[in-house]
């Protein structure tokens, strides 16, 4: 029946071979495009353009509230606005900590304040249900009360702990990649590029290896382009990163902006200092290693070693004594 539909001189076997070749070609093409690495430059350029528009809107006009997409986010906004949590004196400090952790959106502040309010009740309710409701642990009334209070305190400090850990991990990643970025900045400065162009160029070069530092340098390059005071942009970089080498870099760039001094030599010195600091931290960790391995060696290595070495002698002695 199928032979009627085929052209003259073409058999079913030939048609099967052609279809198999086409399907194989299609599969290879799909796999090729799936494994083809995406160009991060297009995505990053779009992201930086959106940030630039948002910053310009914040500088030139009043902020407009964005329409919330999810029900949970709108509920968080309603709770935070009704309780007026964003009018607290600690709001600026919280925004600074969230920025250091890499969370710069307004929703991050709202989520932080909502979690700061809700987690004590959530943790406390779970603790009361487990301790008093299910009675998982045989404790007296005083210990049960202390356990519930401890859960409430843990819930109250959980957002701070998460934010601090995220900021420390981010700072550590930037600190490790900063020497290479400084070397690139030295090359750009000696080539005659301006500061904002050098930061943008370095940001593009290191975005695959260290997206955190690339994000900060790229944002600083954008701020240098449209902020009325260039020193404010550099101070914002120091506040967002908040570790010593970056503060030294910012002070050097501020001095260069103020007095017009050459920045290439200073950047080379800071790069050398940052490499020395990274080497010293590595040596410090290596020096702590023997002390850290002492307890695992005593607990996990010495008992099997004693069994292997002394075990045969003990068994031979027991056999000899049993024969006597």
Buried (B, 14 or more C-beta within 10 A) or exposed (E): EEEEEEEEEEEEEEBEEEEEEEEEEEEEEEEEEEEEEEEBEEEBEEEBEEBBEEBEEEEEEEEEEEEBEEEEBEEBBEBBEEEEBBEEEEEEEBBBBBBBBBBBEEBBBBBBBBBBBBBBEBBBBBBBEBBBEEEEEEBEEEEBBEBBEEBBEBBBBBBEEEBBEBBEEBBEBBBBBBBBBBBBBBBBBBEEBEBBBBBBBBBBBBBEEBBBBBBBBBBBBBBBBEBEEBBEBBBBBBEBBBBEBBBBBBBBBBEBBEEEEEBBEBBBBBBEBBBEBBEEEEEEEEEEEEEEEEEEEEEEEEEEEEEEEEEEEEEEEEEEEEEE
